[in-house]
Amino acid sequence: MARQPIGEAALEQKGWLRSNLWLILRRISQLSIIALFIYAPLWLVKGNLASNLVLETVPLTDPFLYLQTVFAGQAFEVTALIGAAIVVLFYLLVGGRAYCSWVCPVNVVTDSAGWLRRKFKIKKKCDLSPSLRYWVLGLVMVISYLGGNMLWELVNPVTLLQRGLIYGMGMGWIVVAAIFLYDLLWARNGWCGHLCPMGAFYSLINRFSWLRVKAKNREGCDDCMDCFAVCPEPQVIRPALKGENGHGIVIDQSLCTNCGRCIDICGPDVFAYGSRFNK
């Protein structure tokens, strides 16, 4: 019997809305954050994703950016440190890599490339180690230390895209287009899943995050493999889904983005959000 198209079973069993619910909510989140910086009055939020001030009182600083300033030896600012600490505490609750799937605008670009890759059955051309991103993260910090400034931010696709959407893209389109084509034609989840140093940084926070995806109904799995097909980090699914080596139902891998796509795409409703401590 021919294999059903990816997501077809979920569509039949749950309907369109439930089989796309978390994807829709993620897109609303990503677009709303960009719109907030463009249209919100300055008293509500001032700045951008890297650093902003909410209600003219609460500072929020990207901890990845702040870490670069530390390695660059730039002047210590208490306000920036407080802002970074607030953001870290937030992601310790909702999942460090929730930044990648719920906030980062580049995720829309790479998800689009992944959708086209699956639709047209484009085969990957190379295999990269997921650990490569940590080497890139280390290199970014070394460059910051040696250069005495945040050189990475000049080419950081996340910074270029989110600032471009707010202030105008310019040459940033070249970097964004390159990532799209790289993910589409060369490597599946090539940027977010193997190279992005921001993803590597937030995965370190994710090791201790409270919110997790759980294979709460793994006995109901029908081995359709749809969750593996749509997951940006498919290697995290198997231990919890199959109970390998006595593994519990919680996907406790630091690389999981908490995107919820596996919840959407699963007809038997195997997956759900829950606490990492409730195994």
C-alpha positions in Angstrom: 0.0 0.0 0.0 1.3 3.4 -0.9 2.3 5.7 1.9 0.0 8.6 2.6 1.3 12.1 2.0 2.8 13.6 5.1 0.1 15.0 7.4 -2.8 13.4 5.5 -3.6 11.0 8.4 -3.7 13.9 10.9 -5.9 15.9 8.5 -8.4 13.1 8.2 -8.5 12.3 11.9 -8.3 15.8 13.5 -9.3 18.3 10.8 -7.3 21.1 9.3 -7.2 23.4 12.4 -6.0 20.9 14.9 -3.4 19.5 12.5 -2.0 23.0 12.1 -2.8 24.6 15.4 0.7 25.0 16.9 2.1 26.0 13.5 -0.5 28.8 13.2 0.2 30.0 16.8 3.9 30.1 16.1 3.4 32.2 13.0 1.1 34.6 14.9 3.8 34.9 17.6 6.6 35.6 15.1 4.6 38.1 13.1 3.2 39.8 16.1 6.7 40.4 17.6 7.9 42.0 14.4 4.7 44.1 14.2 5.2 45.1 17.8 8.5 46.7 17.1 7.2 48.4 13.9 3.8 49.7 15.0 3.7 49.8 18.8 4.1 53.3 20.5 7.6 53.9 22.0 6.2 54.0 25.5 5.1 50.3 25.1 8.2 48.9 23.5 11.4 50.6 22.3 14.2 48.8 20.4 14.4 45.4 18.7 14.9 41.7 19.4 18.5 42.3 20.4 17.7 44.9 23.1 14.6 46.7 24.0 12.7 48.4 26.8 9.2 47.5 27.7 6.8 50.1 29.3 9.9 52.3 29.6 10.9 50.2 32.6 11.6 46.6 31.9 14.9 46.0 30.0 15.1 42.9 27.8 18.5 41.9 26.3 19.3 38.9 24.1 21.6 36.8 26.3 23.5 35.6 23.2 24.3 39.2 22.3 25.2 40.0 25.8 27.6 37.1 26.0 29.3 38.4 22.9 29.8 41.8 24.6 31.4 40.0 27.6 33.9 38.2 25.4 34.6 41.4 23.5 35.5 43.0 26.8 33.1 45.9 26.4 31.9 48.0 29.3 29.8 46.2 31.8 26.2 47.5 32.0 24.0 46.5 34.8 20.8 47.3 32.8 21.9 44.9 30.0 22.8 42.2 32.5 19.4 42.5 34.2 17.7 42.4 30.8 19.6 39.2 29.8 18.8 37.6 33.1 15.1 38.2 32.6 15.2 36.6 29.2 17.1 33.6 30.4 14.6 33.1 33.2 11.8 33.2 30.7 13.3 30.6 28.5 14.1 28.4 31.4 10.4 28.2 31.8 9.2 27.8 28.2 12.2 26.1 26.7 15.4 27.7 25.5 15.0 26.7 21.9 11.4 28.1 21.9 13.3 31.2 20.8 14.1 29.4 17.5 10.6 28.3 16.7 8.4 31.0 18.3 10.4 34.2 18.0 13.2 34.0 15.4 12.1 35.3 12.0 14.6 33.1 10.2 12.5 30.1 11.2 9.8 31.2 8.7 12.5 31.1 6.0 13.9 27.7 6.9 10.4 26.2 7.5 9.4 27.4 4.0 12.4 25.8 2.5 11.7 22.5 4.4 8.1 22.5 3.2 9.2 22.9 -0.4 11.8 20.3 0.0 9.2 17.8 1.2 6.6 18.8 -1.4 9.0 18.3 -4.3 10.9 15.4 -2.7 14.2 17.1 -3.0 16.9 14.9 -1.5 19.6 16.2 0.8 23.0 16.5 -0.6 25.1 16.3 2.5 25.1 15.2 6.2 26.4 17.6 8.8 26.9 16.8 12.5 24.4 18.6 14.8 27.3 19.4 17.1 28.8 21.6 14.4 26.7 24.5 15.7 28.6 24.4 19.0 31.9 24.8 17.2 30.4 27.8 15.4 29.2 29.2 18.7 32.7 28.9 20.1 34.2 30.5 17.0 31.8 33.5 17.4 33.0 34.0 21.0 36.7 33.7 20.0 36.1 36.3 17.2 34.4 38.6 19.7 37.4 38.2 22.1 40.1 38.8 19.5 38.3 41.6 17.7 37.1 43.4 20.8 33.6 43.8 19.3 30.6 41.9 18.1 31.7 41.2 14.6 29.2 38.3 14.2 26.3 40.7 14.4 27.4 42.2 11.1 26.5 39.0 9.3 24.1 37.3 11.8 21.0 36.3 9.6 18.7 36.8 12.6 19.9 40.3 13.2 19.9 41.2 9.5 16.4 39.9 8.9 14.7 41.3 12.0 16.3 44.7 11.6 15.6 44.6 7.9 11.9 43.9 8.4 11.8 46.9 10.8 14.1 49.4 9.1 14.6 48.0 5.5 16.5 45.0 4.2 19.2 46.3 2.0 21.9 43.7 1.4 20.5 41.5 4.1 18.3 39.8 1.5 21.4 38.1 0.1 22.1 36.3 3.4 18.5 35.3 3.9 18.2 34.0 0.3 21.4 32.1 0.7 20.1 30.3 3.8 16.8 29.6 2.1 18.5 28.0 -0.9 21.0 26.2 1.3 18.2 24.5 3.3 16.1 23.8 0.1 18.8 22.4 -2.2 21.7 21.3 -0.1 21.0 20.2 3.5 17.8 19.5 5.3 17.5 21.9 8.3 21.0 22.9 7.3 21.1 26.3 9.0 18.9 26.0 12.1 19.7 22.3 12.7 23.5 22.3 12.2 25.1 25.8 11.9 23.2 28.5 13.8 25.2 29.6 16.9 22.1 31.2 18.4 20.4 27.9 18.3 23.4 26.3 20.0 23.4 29.0 22.7 19.7 28.6 23.4 20.0 24.8 23.5 22.3 25.2 26.5 19.5 27.0 28.3 17.1 24.3 27.1 18.9 21.6 29.1 17.2 23.0 32.2 13.9 24.2 30.8 10.6 23.3 32.4 8.3 22.9 29.4 8.8 19.8 27.3 7.1 17.8 24.6 6.1 14.4 25.8 5.1 11.2 24.0 2.3 10.7 26.4 0.5 8.2 24.3 3.4 6.4 22.6 1.5 3.1 22.8 -0.8 4.6 20.1 2.0 5.3 17.7 1.2 3.7 14.3 4.8 4.3 12.9 3.7 6.6 10.2 7.0 8.6 10.6 5.2 11.9 9.9 6.7 13.4 13.1 10.2 12.6 12.0 9.5 14.1 8.6 8.4 17.5 9.9 10.6 17.8 13.1 13.5 20.3 12.7 15.5 18.1 15.0 14.2 14.6 14.3 17.0 12.9 16.2 15.3 14.0 19.5 12.1 12.0 19.0 13.0 8.4 19.0 14.2 7.9 22.6 11.0 9.1 24.1 8.7 7.7 21.4 10.2 4.2 21.4 11.3 4.1 25.1 14.9 3.1 24.0 17.0 2.0 27.0 14.1 2.5 29.4 13.8 6.2 28.3 10.8 8.0 29.7 8.1 9.8 27.7 9.6 13.2 28.0 11.7 14.5 25.1 14.5 15.9 27.2 16.9 16.6 24.4 18.3 20.1 24.6 17.9 20.5 20.9 14.1 20.2 20.8 12.6 23.5 19.7 9.2 23.0 21.4 7.7 24.0 18.1 4.7 21.6 18.6 4.8 20.4 15.0 4.9 16.8 16.1 1.7 17.4 18.1 0.0 18.9 15.1 1.0 16.2 12.6 0.2 13.1 14.7 -3.2 11.6 14.0 -3.3 9.4 17.1 -2.3 12.4 19.4 0.8 10.7 20.7 2.5 14.0 21.7 1.6 16.8 24.1 3.2 19.6 26.0 3.9 19.0 29.7 6.4 19.4 32.5 9.9 17.8 32.3 9.3 16.6 35.9 6.1 14.7 35.2 7.5 11.6 33.6 
